[in-house]
Amino acid sequence: MDPIEILVDSDALRANLPGTAQPVVIPERYQPLLKAVEGYHGVRAPLADTLAEYFHSYRNVDLLVDGFQTILLRNWTYFERSENRVEAFTLLSELVLDLLDTQLTPQQASLLLRQLLTWCTTVLTGSHHDEYDEPLRNIAECLAGFIPRQSLAALERDTLLRGLVEASTRRPAVAPVFSELYRSLLLLGYHRVAERLRIPEWAVSEEAELTDREAVVTVFADLAPSRVDALITKAQTATTAELLSDELPTFSAILDQAIDRVFRIENLEDRFAVCIYFLKDDTLGYRQNEVMGDLLTVVRQLMRPEKHMDVERILSRLTRFFRARDNQFLLMRFLCYEAIGVAIGEAGNVAAADHLIEDVLSWRFQYPDIQGATDEWETVVNPFHLPKIRCWLHIIESNPALYERLAAALNVQLRLGGVYIADTDLFQRDVTRFLNADIRPIYFVAKQLLRAFPVYFNDVGAEGELRAVSTEIDEICGRRDTLMHFLRKQSHAESSNRLVAFSQAVLTYWIDLDLSGLEPFLSPNTLAAVRRERDWAEEPHEVLLALRALMERPVAGAAA
């Protein structure tokens, strides 16, 4: 069996991926898949690429998910033209089911399940629907074990499973097994609602702190325990036709209805409280970000001057919510505090500003926490570092005199933990906004703060001698010196204020041939390659030693 030949050739690829290059052999069992689409180059090529990735020791699951999407949802019709279509369906389903049985993120599992369910529905509604009974039953049996392991991903795709059950009614041989699979998913969703979305009960409790409790109970009456219990009872004994009726909605449909009804609550503070209740855990799955957006909208409405809301009470409640979820919703937390801080600044509310500053300063600051780089020249940096800086800056801009203490605190944090800005962040726009604010009352504090930021293009390495010289050296070396190629590519792909320090580390390495100084700037694979390629450093080492000896030589007549 000949290994799959990867028809990609580049100096950069050879320089950066020596550690992962390996021949990939597709097992004999899956060769019929390639034969089924022989002659269709546009179909066979992505199939071969996906199979090569699937059986690679360092396979990338995201690439596999994309690959199966092309194979199952776009190119399946070409497989059906083959006489061995059933074998192809069986083999492809094996691959997908085996991948579902591995450690996947909820997002990967959800996307892969979407492809599998859509593909099966297409098959059951196609012209050869009567040929796939056995592999379809196997899929249903395997999914019965998948649902408990990846319940969130399964619940996200309950509408697709409902469509598959509807299509399966054409095939009595597979309809019962898919019907039972759908019943189990319905019950899983109903029990989740009963346990986690008890809004009517919560609304009448003291914990809710609502202004109009009865209004909230009325809006979410469909989530009352008695109604949810009735759904569970009915789903347990329902026939296939009853399972597919509107009287037994999916979990997704229940969530849609509940989220839509948030904006039926007229009292803004009650609407704010309900949004926070929705976000107390992971019940909403991928819909959490949507409700966080609704929460941000409500916060902005509450902050309007004409509403005359008690800002400190709202801020206290929001702070309690986020403190219970210290590492969740960080980006949305920044947006919420920014909305509140800007509203306070525009209103000039001194007491509320003091409250906000105390809250903001109590949170752990997001330092760069740089962890080296990836093989693709990307610096591994805390993704919340720059959003945190921007949040504070935007709050300060709204009323610099009112937020002078926050500006001073930001300066201190940046001096303590450092700052990381890449040229692609376009941070210059943020500095321009800050300078356009009325910073006269805090001129000296603002001046010190701005000195902490790398702003100009030469500060972030987007242009200048480092970029030109590293490119020239890399070309002289024929791109075979991994260290110089990495420095050159990083200055092009993601230049930042670390390039000067990186270049100094390269010079130090050439002087003492000690790799330890390069560790903060390189990925493990790149560092290993540099260790193997010490020969590239030998000549620069000799030149720099000679230069140092020359510089240390006494100048004639200097003593006199």
Summary of the structure (lengths in Angstrom):
residues: 560
radius of gyration: 30.5
end to end distance: 80.8
largest distance: 108.1
contacts: 1686
relative contact order: 0.05
helix: 69%
strand: 1%
